[in-house]
Amino acid sequence: MELTYTQSGDYLLPDLAQPEAMSIGKYGLLRKTFLKTERKGTFAHLMLSEQLNPHLAEIDRTARDQIERTLTRLLEQHPAPDKANDPMGWTGHMNNLKQQAEELILTELVYR
């Protein structure tokens, strides 16, 4: 790694660039916590190779996509009650299906 410097008065200051900001959502943050506590070697490797944020963003994007697909399949297998006639039943059913989909993704993707 080669650094360049800029003269500022009597001092040479390194030209440091901020890594580009990536959106790391809920599942990316859960993955980061898991890696930090349970997979310290992998966490250190990803951090030192500057691949941690892209990895976390990819995990988050993949998890959201898989939850959408799983939720769609679960709705086909277990249709929700009519929202107009039973709004509380519909909400409970949808929350239950989302929780099932999220549990699968957390086990298969985030905590592996």
Rosetta blueprint (number, residue, H / E / L):
1 M L
2 E L
3 L L
4 T L
5 Y E
6 T E
7 Q E
8 S E
9 G L
10 D L
11 Y E
12 L E
13 L E
14 P E
15 D L
16 L L
17 A L
18 Q L
19 P L
20 E L
21 A L
22 M L
23 S L
24 I L
25 G L
26 K H
27 Y H
28 G H
29 L H
30 L H
31 R H
32 K H
33 T H
34 F H
35 L H
36 K H
37 T H
38 E H
39 R L
40 K H
41 G H
42 T H
43 F H
44 A H
45 H H
46 L H
47 M H
48 L H
49 S L
50 E L
51 Q L
52 L H
53 N H
54 P H
55 H H
56 L H
57 A H
58 E H
59 I H
60 D H
61 R H
62 T H
63 A H
64 R H
65 D H
66 Q H
67 I H
68 E H
69 R H
70 T H
71 L H
72 T H
73 R H
74 L H
75 L H
76 E H
77 Q H
78 H L
79 P L
80 A L
81 P L
82 D L
83 K L
84 A L
85 N L
86 D L
87 P H
88 M H
89 G H
90 W H
91 T H
92 G H
93 H H
94 M H
95 N H
96 N H
97 L H
98 K H
99 Q H
100 Q H
101 A H
102 E H
103 E H
104 L H
105 I H
106 L H
107 T H
108 E H
109 L H
110 V H
111 Y L
112 R L
